[in-house]
Amino acid sequence: MSEPTAETKMQFLFALRSRGVTDAQVLDAMEQIDRGPFVRGLFSARAYEDMPLPIACGQTISQPFIVALMTDLLELEGGDRVLEVGTGSGYQAAVLAEMRAGL
């Protein structure tokens, strides 16, 4: 899949905001981490929709709202560390790494 357009990114972030995600650091991290490379195959065209999607080995990549909500609820501060178990596609881990870089 090609790089998402500015409009696609804007709609992606708007969908998160409209569901109540307001933490600027979470939104910034999710803007920086492109979900597209984490979704391959038949569902790659739907990477920017707010829905879980199938990935390899019978797993799913969580819907962006759930990733944003879980990340927001952590209330991360500088120096915090997170251990993610069962990383699946690695999308949540990438968002968390971006958050840590920005703290």
PyMOL commands that place a pseudoatom at each C-alpha (Angstrom):
pseudoatom trace, name=CA, resn=MET, resi=1, chain=A, elem=C, hetatm=0, pos=[0.000, 0.000, 0.000]
pseudoatom trace, name=CA, resn=SER, resi=2, chain=A, elem=C, hetatm=0, pos=[1.212, 3.507, -0.777]
pseudoatom trace, name=CA, resn=GLU, resi=3, chain=A, elem=C, hetatm=0, pos=[1.829, 6.251, 1.754]
pseudoatom trace, name=CA, resn=PRO, resi=4, chain=A, elem=C, hetatm=0, pos=[-1.459, 7.606, 3.174]
pseudoatom trace, name=CA, resn=THR, resi=5, chain=A, elem=C, hetatm=0, pos=[-2.546, 11.025, 1.965]
pseudoatom trace, name=CA, resn=ALA, resi=6, chain=A, elem=C, hetatm=0, pos=[-2.788, 13.995, 4.306]
pseudoatom trace, name=CA, resn=GLU, resi=7, chain=A, elem=C, hetatm=0, pos=[-6.585, 13.725, 4.029]
pseudoatom trace, name=CA, resn=THR, resi=8, chain=A, elem=C, hetatm=0, pos=[-6.497, 10.033, 5.010]
pseudoatom trace, name=CA, resn=LYS, resi=9, chain=A, elem=C, hetatm=0, pos=[-4.355, 10.838, 8.074]
pseudoatom trace, name=CA, resn=MET, resi=10, chain=A, elem=C, hetatm=0, pos=[-6.655, 13.715, 9.000]
pseudoatom trace, name=CA, resn=GLN, resi=11, chain=A, elem=C, hetatm=0, pos=[-9.737, 11.474, 8.782]
pseudoatom trace, name=CA, resn=PHE, resi=12, chain=A, elem=C, hetatm=0, pos=[-7.936, 8.767, 10.787]
pseudoatom trace, name=CA, resn=LEU, resi=13, chain=A, elem=C, hetatm=0, pos=[-7.133, 11.210, 13.610]
pseudoatom trace, name=CA, resn=PHE, resi=14, chain=A, elem=C, hetatm=0, pos=[-10.565, 12.843, 13.437]
pseudoatom trace, name=CA, resn=ALA, resi=15, chain=A, elem=C, hetatm=0, pos=[-12.177, 9.432, 13.975]
pseudoatom trace, name=CA, resn=LEU, resi=16, chain=A, elem=C, hetatm=0, pos=[-10.104, 8.999, 17.151]
pseudoatom trace, name=CA, resn=ARG, resi=17, chain=A, elem=C, hetatm=0, pos=[-10.925, 12.485, 18.418]
pseudoatom trace, name=CA, resn=SER, resi=18, chain=A, elem=C, hetatm=0, pos=[-14.627, 12.019, 17.718]
pseudoatom trace, name=CA, resn=ARG, resi=19, chain=A, elem=C, hetatm=0, pos=[-14.590, 8.925, 19.951]
pseudoatom trace, name=CA, resn=GLY, resi=20, chain=A, elem=C, hetatm=0, pos=[-13.076, 10.888, 22.848]
pseudoatom trace, name=CA, resn=VAL, resi=21, chain=A, elem=C, hetatm=0, pos=[-9.317, 10.515, 22.454]
pseudoatom trace, name=CA, resn=THR, resi=22, chain=A, elem=C, hetatm=0, pos=[-7.945, 13.941, 23.317]
pseudoatom trace, name=CA, resn=ASP, resi=23, chain=A, elem=C, hetatm=0, pos=[-4.428, 13.303, 24.664]
pseudoatom trace, name=CA, resn=ALA, resi=24, chain=A, elem=C, hetatm=0, pos=[-2.152, 15.238, 22.313]
pseudoatom trace, name=CA, resn=GLN, resi=25, chain=A, elem=C, hetatm=0, pos=[0.802, 12.879, 22.872]
pseudoatom trace, name=CA, resn=VAL, resi=26, chain=A, elem=C, hetatm=0, pos=[-1.283, 9.827, 22.000]
pseudoatom trace, name=CA, resn=LEU, resi=27, chain=A, elem=C, hetatm=0, pos=[-2.700, 11.483, 18.896]
pseudoatom trace, name=CA, resn=ASP, resi=28, chain=A, elem=C, hetatm=0, pos=[0.762, 12.674, 17.832]
pseudoatom trace, name=CA, resn=ALA, resi=29, chain=A, elem=C, hetatm=0, pos=[2.240, 9.185, 18.263]
pseudoatom trace, name=CA, resn=MET, resi=30, chain=A, elem=C, hetatm=0, pos=[-0.582, 7.649, 16.243]
pseudoatom trace, name=CA, resn=GLU, resi=31, chain=A, elem=C, hetatm=0, pos=[-0.085, 10.253, 13.527]
pseudoatom trace, name=CA, resn=GLN, resi=32, chain=A, elem=C, hetatm=0, pos=[3.633, 9.445, 13.371]
pseudoatom trace, name=CA, resn=ILE, resi=33, chain=A, elem=C, hetatm=0, pos=[3.218, 5.653, 13.289]
pseudoatom trace, name=CA, resn=ASP, resi=34, chain=A, elem=C, hetatm=0, pos=[1.664, 4.678, 9.978]
pseudoatom trace, name=CA, resn=ARG, resi=35, chain=A, elem=C, hetatm=0, pos=[-0.723, 1.743, 10.515]
pseudoatom trace, name=CA, resn=GLY, resi=36, chain=A, elem=C, hetatm=0, pos=[-0.478, 0.745, 6.848]
pseudoatom trace, name=CA, resn=PRO, resi=37, chain=A, elem=C, hetatm=0, pos=[2.747, -1.297, 7.026]
pseudoatom trace, name=CA, resn=PHE, resi=38, chain=A, elem=C, hetatm=0, pos=[1.263, -3.355, 9.869]
pseudoatom trace, name=CA, resn=VAL, resi=39, chain=A, elem=C, hetatm=0, pos=[-1.636, -4.538, 7.682]
pseudoatom trace, name=CA, resn=ARG, resi=40, chain=A, elem=C, hetatm=0, pos=[-0.803, -6.647, 4.643]
pseudoatom trace, name=CA, resn=GLY, resi=41, chain=A, elem=C, hetatm=0, pos=[-2.630, -8.596, 1.998]
pseudoatom trace, name=CA, resn=LEU, resi=42, chain=A, elem=C, hetatm=0, pos=[-6.339, -8.358, 1.285]
pseudoatom trace, name=CA, resn=PHE, resi=43, chain=A, elem=C, hetatm=0, pos=[-7.023, -5.923, 4.107]
pseudoatom trace, name=CA, resn=SER, resi=44, chain=A, elem=C, hetatm=0, pos=[-4.229, -3.414, 3.432]
pseudoatom trace, name=CA, resn=ALA, resi=45, chain=A, elem=C, hetatm=0, pos=[-6.649, -1.010, 1.734]
pseudoatom trace, name=CA, resn=ARG, resi=46, chain=A, elem=C, hetatm=0, pos=[-8.606, -0.810, 5.014]
pseudoatom trace, name=CA, resn=ALA, resi=47, chain=A, elem=C, hetatm=0, pos=[-5.603, 0.001, 7.231]
pseudoatom trace, name=CA, resn=TYR, resi=48, chain=A, elem=C, hetatm=0, pos=[-6.893, 3.496, 8.056]
pseudoatom trace, name=CA, resn=GLU, resi=49, chain=A, elem=C, hetatm=0, pos=[-10.386, 2.454, 9.055]
pseudoatom trace, name=CA, resn=ASP, resi=50, chain=A, elem=C, hetatm=0, pos=[-11.253, 2.330, 12.748]
pseudoatom trace, name=CA, resn=MET, resi=51, chain=A, elem=C, hetatm=0, pos=[-11.694, -1.411, 12.892]
pseudoatom trace, name=CA, resn=PRO, resi=52, chain=A, elem=C, hetatm=0, pos=[-9.700, -4.494, 13.866]
pseudoatom trace, name=CA, resn=LEU, resi=53, chain=A, elem=C, hetatm=0, pos=[-8.271, -6.354, 10.891]
pseudoatom trace, name=CA, resn=PRO, resi=54, chain=A, elem=C, hetatm=0, pos=[-6.984, -9.900, 10.407]
pseudoatom trace, name=CA, resn=ILE, resi=55, chain=A, elem=C, hetatm=0, pos=[-3.228, -10.448, 10.410]
pseudoatom trace, name=CA, resn=ALA, resi=56, chain=A, elem=C, hetatm=0, pos=[-1.162, -13.634, 10.260]
pseudoatom trace, name=CA, resn=CYS, resi=57, chain=A, elem=C, hetatm=0, pos=[-1.684, -16.710, 12.446]
pseudoatom trace, name=CA, resn=GLY, resi=58, chain=A, elem=C, hetatm=0, pos=[-5.376, -16.098, 13.103]
pseudoatom trace, name=CA, resn=GLN, resi=59, chain=A, elem=C, hetatm=0, pos=[-4.725, -12.872, 15.028]
pseudoatom trace, name=CA, resn=THR, resi=60, chain=A, elem=C, hetatm=0, pos=[-6.019, -9.353, 14.536]
pseudoatom trace, name=CA, resn=ILE, resi=61, chain=A, elem=C, hetatm=0, pos=[-4.501, -5.907, 14.699]
pseudoatom trace, name=CA, resn=SER, resi=62, chain=A, elem=C, hetatm=0, pos=[-6.558, -3.897, 17.191]
pseudoatom trace, name=CA, resn=GLN, resi=63, chain=A, elem=C, hetatm=0, pos=[-8.750, -1.117, 15.949]
pseudoatom trace, name=CA, resn=PRO, resi=64, chain=A, elem=C, hetatm=0, pos=[-7.033, 2.280, 16.244]
pseudoatom trace, name=CA, resn=PHE, resi=65, chain=A, elem=C, hetatm=0, pos=[-9.500, 3.546, 18.839]
pseudoatom trace, name=CA, resn=ILE, resi=66, chain=A, elem=C, hetatm=0, pos=[-8.649, 0.653, 21.176]
pseudoatom trace, name=CA, resn=VAL, resi=67, chain=A, elem=C, hetatm=0, pos=[-4.915, 1.267, 20.690]
pseudoatom trace, name=CA, resn=ALA, resi=68, chain=A, elem=C, hetatm=0, pos=[-5.433, 4.964, 21.456]
pseudoatom trace, name=CA, resn=LEU, resi=69, chain=A, elem=C, hetatm=0, pos=[-7.650, 4.246, 24.470]
pseudoatom trace, name=CA, resn=MET, resi=70, chain=A, elem=C, hetatm=0, pos=[-5.232, 1.706, 25.977]
pseudoatom trace, name=CA, resn=THR, resi=71, chain=A, elem=C, hetatm=0, pos=[-2.303, 4.053, 25.423]
pseudoatom trace, name=CA, resn=ASP, resi=72, chain=A, elem=C, hetatm=0, pos=[-4.169, 7.016, 26.902]
pseudoatom trace, name=CA, resn=LEU, resi=73, chain=A, elem=C, hetatm=0, pos=[-5.221, 5.034, 29.989]
pseudoatom trace, name=CA, resn=LEU, resi=74, chain=A, elem=C, hetatm=0, pos=[-1.575, 4.238, 30.746]
pseudoatom trace, name=CA, resn=GLU, resi=75, chain=A, elem=C, hetatm=0, pos=[-1.012, 7.936, 31.536]
pseudoatom trace, name=CA, resn=LEU, resi=76, chain=A, elem=C, hetatm=0, pos=[2.659, 7.568, 30.589]
pseudoatom trace, name=CA, resn=GLU, resi=77, chain=A, elem=C, hetatm=0, pos=[5.204, 9.966, 32.000]
pseudoatom trace, name=CA, resn=GLY, resi=78, chain=A, elem=C, hetatm=0, pos=[8.919, 10.387, 31.286]
pseudoatom trace, name=CA, resn=GLY, resi=79, chain=A, elem=C, hetatm=0, pos=[10.918, 7.372, 32.399]
pseudoatom trace, name=CA, resn=ASP, resi=80, chain=A, elem=C, hetatm=0, pos=[7.962, 4.970, 32.390]
pseudoatom trace, name=CA, resn=ARG, resi=81, chain=A, elem=C, hetatm=0, pos=[8.456, 1.605, 30.734]
pseudoatom trace, name=CA, resn=VAL, resi=82, chain=A, elem=C, hetatm=0, pos=[5.833, -0.705, 29.286]
pseudoatom trace, name=CA, resn=LEU, resi=83, chain=A, elem=C, hetatm=0, pos=[6.118, -4.438, 28.724]
pseudoatom trace, name=CA, resn=GLU, resi=84, chain=A, elem=C, hetatm=0, pos=[3.775, -5.558, 25.992]
pseudoatom trace, name=CA, resn=VAL, resi=85, chain=A, elem=C, hetatm=0, pos=[3.161, -9.293, 25.853]
pseudoatom trace, name=CA, resn=GLY, resi=86, chain=A, elem=C, hetatm=0, pos=[1.770, -10.847, 22.683]
pseudoatom trace, name=CA, resn=THR, resi=87, chain=A, elem=C, hetatm=0, pos=[2.658, -7.997, 20.344]
pseudoatom trace, name=CA, resn=GLY, resi=88, chain=A, elem=C, hetatm=0, pos=[0.855, -9.411, 17.302]
pseudoatom trace, name=CA, resn=SER, resi=89, chain=A, elem=C, hetatm=0, pos=[1.614, -7.045, 14.426]
pseudoatom trace, name=CA, resn=GLY, resi=90, chain=A, elem=C, hetatm=0, pos=[3.757, -4.736, 16.569]
pseudoatom trace, name=CA, resn=TYR, resi=91, chain=A, elem=C, hetatm=0, pos=[1.529, -1.701, 15.973]
pseudoatom trace, name=CA, resn=GLN, resi=92, chain=A, elem=C, hetatm=0, pos=[0.784, -1.052, 19.650]
pseudoatom trace, name=CA, resn=ALA, resi=93, chain=A, elem=C, hetatm=0, pos=[4.472, -1.498, 20.499]
pseudoatom trace, name=CA, resn=ALA, resi=94, chain=A, elem=C, hetatm=0, pos=[5.423, 1.010, 17.801]
pseudoatom trace, name=CA, resn=VAL, resi=95, chain=A, elem=C, hetatm=0, pos=[2.910, 3.546, 19.140]
pseudoatom trace, name=CA, resn=LEU, resi=96, chain=A, elem=C, hetatm=0, pos=[4.266, 3.039, 22.671]
pseudoatom trace, name=CA, resn=ALA, resi=97, chain=A, elem=C, hetatm=0, pos=[7.849, 3.467, 21.454]
pseudoatom trace, name=CA, resn=GLU, resi=98, chain=A, elem=C, hetatm=0, pos=[6.868, 6.702, 19.722]
pseudoatom trace, name=CA, resn=MET, resi=99, chain=A, elem=C, hetatm=0, pos=[5.182, 7.879, 22.918]
pseudoatom trace, name=CA, resn=ARG, resi=100, chain=A, elem=C, hetatm=0, pos=[8.314, 7.112, 24.946]
pseudoatom trace, name=CA, resn=ALA, resi=101, chain=A, elem=C, hetatm=0, pos=[10.460, 9.024, 22.447]
pseudoatom trace, name=CA, resn=GLY, resi=102, chain=A, elem=C, hetatm=0, pos=[8.196, 12.051, 22.862]
pseudoatom trace, name=CA, resn=LEU, resi=103, chain=A, elem=C, hetatm=0, pos=[8.112, 12.052, 26.671]
for i in range(1, 103): cmd.bond("trace and resi %d" % i, "trace and resi %d" % (i + 1))
show_as sticks, trace
zoom trace
